[in-house]
Amino acid sequence: MEERLLAIREAGFNTFLLKADDVFLDMLTDSGVNAMTVEQLAGMVSAQDAYAGSNTYEELARAVEEVLGFKYTLPVHQGRAAEHLIARTLVRQGSFVVTNFHFTTTRAHVELAGGVLVELPIPEALDASSEHPFKGNMDTVRLEEFLARNHERTAFVRVEALANLLGGQPVSMENIKLVKEICERYGVPLVIDGSMIDWNSYFVKERELGSWPLGKIIKEFASHADVFYMSARKAGSVRGGLLATNNRELYEKIAVLLPVFEGFLSYGGMSVKEIAALAMGLRQLTEEELIGSEIELIRYGVRELDKAGVPVVKPPGGLGIHVDALKFLENVPRNRYPAGALTAAFYIASGIRGMERGAISNDRLPDGREEYPALELMRLAFPRKTYLRSHVEYLVDRLVWLYENRDVVKGLEWVYEPPVLRFFLGRLRDVGNWSQTLADKYRREFGER
Ligand SMILES: *Cc1c(COP(=O)(O)O)cnc(C)c1O
């Protein structure tokens, strides 16, 4: 306990700044920490290391074409690199980018390119307790209205398949089809962020198109994109990313930027070993027995927490268990960052490292005011092929304990606040030294461990 207390203080109550050695279960993210399959590992051994024209790249391009249906593939070093190149190519000063919901790095790249991000989620998405089966859907009525007025100023529409910051909530096939129709009517390109296309497809199969094989769902979903990109660190289970399209003109515009910012066309900043593993990872997206075991674990955890009265985002989505910090810490005001405080407190109480996904993850407005997001969440991510049911049982046990002792947790205030993506490097302190009180309470029940 003493070690965890010291570690979180040293980390400025920011779980990004904890050392992995000080963490028991690392549920910070699924990014780049998924276990690879044996087939992926085997592929890495036989990758062809060439600066240009490696046949490993050809294998990736074939996998992209067969699984996702795109003729042109550009590897990039990770998802945000794709976002950078897309924004640089399509966004002008004052352009709109319309999305079902933002992701942190997407917003940063759109804004750095001079654009304005407009979010059009369905209203149920912002209600943590709504049981809508596709809370990641875009509000197509508002999209139609928006494009009718602003299509000339709109650079692109972006749909994130499994909306990360909404709590890993899926987008339906019906919705993406409708969004595409509207985009076509107004001549606006549709960009799909497929970083978590695996889990999205699992939900589409479960809730919408039960008789379709996963492979067919993935290909049909991706077919609506003018540009498709993904952080391969998520569904791909490798360290990398890719951008794919069937539009030759767009491909050529983006391709000239690749050697400037990423690397040559056939590696784009990735190692060929990871490219080989990604090619295999893409093919394995269609294997029904591989995809979705985390969703079942998340569902189990959410059900147990819900039974104990702990406020969680429902229905359980992909990516992780999302705890509603506004309800969990009702007495902590928003300018004391309930989700940040909860995440730090949960680390103290469990050694589990989660991530704040609330106000701290949202930078201030240009005039310095806070813009509080509708959802203030602690996310406990489930990297693919990593955790078991017994881990979830431990998580539930400690989170229920913290819920019973939640009055101790006050809130956080800034010590060092970076201007952009402040959640990565920012440092805070606990208002009124509550971490000590919490640790003392914990010791009385569980001892020093
Ligand atoms: C992680 C993620 C990104 C950014 O990808 P990185 O590989 O971390 O740069 C973009 N979109 C979504 C939905 C993500 O989950």
The ligand as an SDF file (V2000), in Angstrom:
LIG
                    3D

 15 15  0  0  0  0  0  0  0  0999 V2000
   -6.1260    4.6600  -30.4890 C   0  0  0  0  0  0  0  0  0  0  0  0
   -7.0360    5.2730  -31.4330 C   0  0  0  0  0  0  0  0  0  0  0  0
   -6.5860    6.2330  -32.3600 C   0  0  0  0  0  0  0  0  0  0  0  0
   -5.1540    6.7140  -32.3950 C   0  0  0  0  0  0  0  0  0  0  0  0
   -4.2870    5.6960  -32.7260 O   0  0  0  0  0  0  0  0  0  0  0  0
   -2.7820    5.5960  -32.1610 P   0  0  0  0  0  0  0  0  0  0  0  0
   -2.2730    4.3340  -32.7600 O   0  0  0  0  0  0  0  0  0  0  0  0
   -2.8320    5.5920  -30.6860 O   0  0  0  0  0  0  0  0  0  0  0  0
   -2.0510    6.7940  -32.6930 O   0  0  0  0  0  0  0  0  0  0  0  0
   -7.5230    6.7510  -33.2330 C   0  0  0  0  0  0  0  0  0  0  0  0
   -8.8120    6.3690  -33.1920 N   0  0  0  0  0  0  0  0  0  0  0  0
   -9.2720    5.4670  -32.3090 C   0  0  0  0  0  0  0  0  0  0  0  0
  -10.7070    5.0880  -32.3050 C   0  0  0  0  0  0  0  0  0  0  0  0
   -8.4130    4.8960  -31.3990 C   0  0  0  0  0  0  0  0  0  0  0  0
   -8.8920    4.0080  -30.5050 O   0  0  0  0  0  0  0  0  0  0  0  0
  1  2  1  0
  2  3  1  0
  2 14  2  0
  3  4  1  0
  3 10  2  0
  4  5  1  0
  5  6  1  0
  6  7  2  0
  6  8  1  0
  6  9  1  0
 10 11  1  0
 11 12  2  0
 12 13  1  0
 12 14  1  0
 14 15  1  0
M  END
$$$$
